[in-house]
Amino acid sequence: MSHDRPLEPGVVLTIEPGLYIPDDEAFGPFAGIGVRIEDDVAITERGREVLSKDVPVAPDEVEALVGGS
């Protein structure tokens, strides 16, 4: 399958920016942490639709969702 496909109606793609902190003592309590925010986007006849638009991304909302503190 080609990765040079045009963005046309019916295509769905994932945008995945991520930040990964090395597991190194120099980074203190943040060592080994990885953070990724993904959005799924569908190309439609009307343009684009962000399928994951209602997924929480604020830290307190994510913590409440997963039951963390």
C-alpha positions in Angstrom: 0.0 0.0 0.0 1.3 3.4 -0.9 1.8 6.1 1.7 1.4 8.8 -1.0 -2.4 8.5 -1.0 -4.3 11.8 -1.5 -6.5 13.0 1.3 -9.9 12.3 -0.1 -13.3 11.4 1.5 -13.1 8.2 3.3 -9.5 8.5 4.4 -8.9 8.5 8.2 -5.5 9.4 9.7 -4.0 9.7 13.1 -1.8 12.7 14.2 0.4 11.6 17.0 2.7 14.2 18.5 4.7 12.8 21.4 7.3 13.7 24.0 9.5 11.1 25.5 11.9 11.9 28.4 14.9 9.6 28.6 15.1 7.3 31.5 18.1 9.1 32.9 18.8 10.5 36.4 19.5 13.9 35.0 15.7 14.3 34.4 14.8 13.7 38.0 11.2 12.7 38.6 10.3 13.1 34.9 12.8 10.4 33.8 11.2 7.7 31.7 7.9 9.6 31.2 6.2 9.5 27.8 3.3 11.7 26.7 1.4 11.3 23.5 -1.7 13.1 22.3 -3.4 11.5 19.4 -6.1 12.9 17.2 -8.0 10.8 14.6 -9.2 12.8 11.6 -11.6 11.7 8.9 -11.7 13.3 5.5 -15.3 13.8 4.5 -17.1 15.4 1.5 -17.5 18.5 3.7 -13.8 18.7 4.7 -12.4 17.1 7.8 -13.8 15.9 11.1 -11.7 15.4 14.2 -13.1 12.2 15.6 -11.3 12.5 18.9 -12.4 16.1 19.6 -14.3 15.2 22.8 -11.4 13.3 24.4 -10.1 15.1 27.4 -6.5 16.4 27.2 -6.3 18.7 30.2 -4.2 17.0 33.0 -7.0 17.2 35.6 -9.6 15.8 33.1 -7.3 12.9 32.1 -6.5 12.1 35.8 -10.2 12.0 36.5 -10.8 9.7 33.6 -8.2 7.2 34.6 -8.8 7.5 38.3 -5.4 9.0 39.1 -4.5 11.8 41.4 
